[in-house]
């Protein structure tokens, strides 16, 4: 779920880059592009847990409403995303 200041909604994320550090703290950071039915944005996420059968990520994103963007209005919102995948 992507949580912004006034709503929460399902989202999809694509990793553009993921760090490959030597330990938990330095590995698993990624630069992500996110989208919902009404918003799109970019942000940073961290793998909190990752195994062969499950992954949990937490991210911070800056998103923009598509309709406002196409009308030339820039009104970015800060959002937090939590993703659990199996």
Buried (B, 14 or more C-beta within 10 A) or exposed (E): BBBBEEEBEEBEBEEEEEEEEEEEEEBBBBBBBBBBEEBBBEBEBBBBEBEEEEBBBEBEBEBBBBEBBEEEEEEBBEBBBBBEEE
